[in-house]
Amino acid sequence: QAFFCLLLCVPWGSSCPPSCQCTELAGAKAVLCSSRHLEEIPRDIPKDAVFLKLDANSITRIPSNAFRHLSHLEELDLSRNAIEKIDRAAFKGVAARLRTLDLSSNRIRSIPKEALLALNAKLRLANNPWHCECALQEVLWEARLDPDSVQDITCHTAPREEYVGKPLLQVLDAGVNFCSVRQRTTDVAMFITMFGWFTMVIVYVICYVRHNQEDTCKHVDYLKSLPSTHGHAE
């Protein structure tokens, strides 16, 4: 009887991943998967999960639509993993309700701005080996970053050696604009391309004119070599 009672008490579709613990937190479903040696995000997370902790694992990538079925998700902790790659649509489907997203203490060097700028969640991005570039700058200015951790977003690599090891916010406050540097680089590349095409056109025109001149000279020489009409008449 106890067995049948247990079956009746557990709602269908709310099974818990074998490597996680599902419980109630403040009246909402919490899925706890901390320190479980996970290498990827579990596929069978309950759809009614509101709190999801995947911290302290060995996850290396967040693929597209990884949490799309979790429409009730409000807090997501992915800190202290080995995440290196985040797809553009990694958080598609949870952007509207997500309030907190913790990506701190991973191996993230760069991130598509599209993956984060659609979120309304408070972001924690500290303690990653960031490459300071335009996309990261745009995230810093436009996304909702946790003010307590923003100073720990440090340039691990950068276009100039003098920025390495410094907090990104400090570098930007000094007047550095990584987006304008990229724009200048793009402008120079476009100028070089246009100059190359212009040079090719000029060379083609010169070759075409010279070829026509040679043909004209040959034609004139041929006409001169012909016997004149006056000589035949005599």
Solvent accessible surface area in square Angstrom, and as a share of the most:
residue,aa,sasa,rsa
1,Q,195,0.87
2,A,85,0.66
3,F,129,0.54
4,F,134,0.56
5,C,70,0.42
6,L,109,0.54
7,L,89,0.44
8,L,155,0.77
9,C,92,0.55
10,V,78,0.45
11,P,85,0.53
12,W,242,0.85
13,G,66,0.64
14,S,22,0.14
15,S,80,0.52
16,C,48,0.29
17,P,2,0.01
18,P,132,0.83
19,S,34,0.22
20,C,14,0.08
21,Q,99,0.44
22,C,38,0.23
23,T,51,0.29
24,E,113,0.51
25,L,94,0.47
26,A,101,0.78
27,G,74,0.71
28,A,23,0.18
29,K,29,0.12
30,A,1,0.01
31,V,0,0.00
32,L,52,0.26
33,C,0,0.00
34,S,33,0.21
35,S,70,0.45
36,R,95,0.35
37,H,162,0.72
38,L,25,0.12
39,E,132,0.59
40,E,109,0.49
41,I,16,0.08
42,P,19,0.12
43,R,209,0.76
44,D,72,0.37
45,I,5,0.03
46,P,4,0.03
47,K,136,0.58
48,D,58,0.30
49,A,0,0.00
50,V,21,0.12
51,F,27,0.11
52,L,1,0.00
53,K,74,0.31
54,L,0,0.00
55,D,6,0.03
56,A,27,0.21
57,N,14,0.07
58,S,52,0.33
59,I,0,0.00
60,T,68,0.40
61,R,113,0.41
62,I,0,0.00
63,P,50,0.31
64,S,51,0.33
65,N,65,0.33
66,A,20,0.15
67,F,0,0.00
68,R,128,0.47
69,H,66,0.29
70,L,0,0.00
71,S,63,0.40
72,H,79,0.35
73,L,0,0.00
74,E,31,0.14
75,E,63,0.28
76,L,2,0.01
77,D,25,0.13
78,L,0,0.00
79,S,11,0.07
80,R,140,0.51
81,N,15,0.08
82,A,11,0.09
83,I,0,0.00
84,E,99,0.44
85,K,113,0.48
86,I,4,0.02
87,D,18,0.09
88,R,154,0.56
89,A,31,0.24
90,A,0,0.00
91,F,5,0.02
92,K,104,0.44
93,G,43,0.41
94,V,3,0.02
95,A,24,0.18
96,A,89,0.69
97,R,117,0.43
98,L,2,0.01
99,R,128,0.47
100,T,29,0.17
101,L,0,0.00
102,D,18,0.10
103,L,0,0.00
104,S,17,0.11
105,S,39,0.25
106,N,11,0.06
107,R,136,0.50
108,I,0,0.00
109,R,114,0.42
110,S,53,0.34
111,I,7,0.03
112,P,34,0.21
113,K,65,0.28
114,E,84,0.38
115,A,4,0.03
116,L,0,0.00
117,L,57,0.29
118,A,70,0.55
119,L,12,0.06
120,N,87,0.45
121,A,1,0.01
122,K,72,0.30
123,L,1,0.01
124,R,81,0.29
125,L,2,0.01
126,A,4,0.03
127,N,95,0.49
128,N,11,0.05
129,P,35,0.22
130,W,0,0.00
131,H,52,0.23
132,C,0,0.00
133,E,51,0.23
134,C,5,0.03
135,A,22,0.17
136,L,5,0.02
137,Q,12,0.05
138,E,35,0.16
139,V,1,0.00
140,L,15,0.08
141,W,139,0.49
142,E,118,0.53
143,A,16,0.12
144,R,128,0.47
145,L,28,0.14
146,D,11,0.06
147,P,96,0.60
148,D,129,0.67
149,S,17,0.11
150,V,24,0.14
151,Q,103,0.46
152,D,69,0.36
153,I,3,0.01
154,T,45,0.26
155,C,0,0.00
156,H,105,0.47
157,T,45,0.26
158,A,19,0.15
159,P,79,0.49
160,R,137,0.50
161,E,144,0.65
162,E,91,0.41
163,Y,22,0.08
164,V,57,0.33
165,G,54,0.51
166,K,84,0.35
167,P,31,0.20
168,L,0,0.00
169,L,37,0.18
170,Q,94,0.42
171,V,4,0.03
172,L,13,0.07
173,D,107,0.55
174,A,83,0.64
175,G,64,0.62
176,V,32,0.18
177,N,65,0.34
178,F,7,0.03
179,C,30,0.18
180,S,38,0.25
181,V,59,0.34
182,R,138,0.50
183,Q,101,0.45
184,R,141,0.51
185,T,85,0.49
186,T,60,0.35
187,D,68,0.35
188,V,86,0.49
189,A,54,0.42
190,M,109,0.49
191,F,137,0.57
192,I,110,0.56
193,T,76,0.44
194,M,130,0.58
195,F,125,0.52
196,G,30,0.29
197,W,158,0.56
198,F,128,0.53
199,T,56,0.33
200,M,121,0.54
201,V,83,0.48
202,I,73,0.37
203,V,79,0.45
204,Y,149,0.57
205,V,71,0.41
206,I,80,0.40
207,C,77,0.46
208,Y,120,0.45
209,V,68,0.39
210,R,156,0.57
211,H,105,0.47
212,N,60,0.31
213,Q,107,0.48
214,E,101,0.45
215,D,65,0.34
216,T,81,0.47
217,C,78,0.47
218,K,138,0.59
219,H,106,0.47
220,V,61,0.35
221,D,88,0.45
222,Y,130,0.49
223,L,92,0.46
224,K,159,0.67
225,S,83,0.53
226,L,85,0.42
227,P,96,0.61
228,S,73,0.47
229,T,117,0.68
230,H,131,0.58
231,G,45,0.44
232,H,137,0.61
233,A,86,0.67
234,E,162,0.72
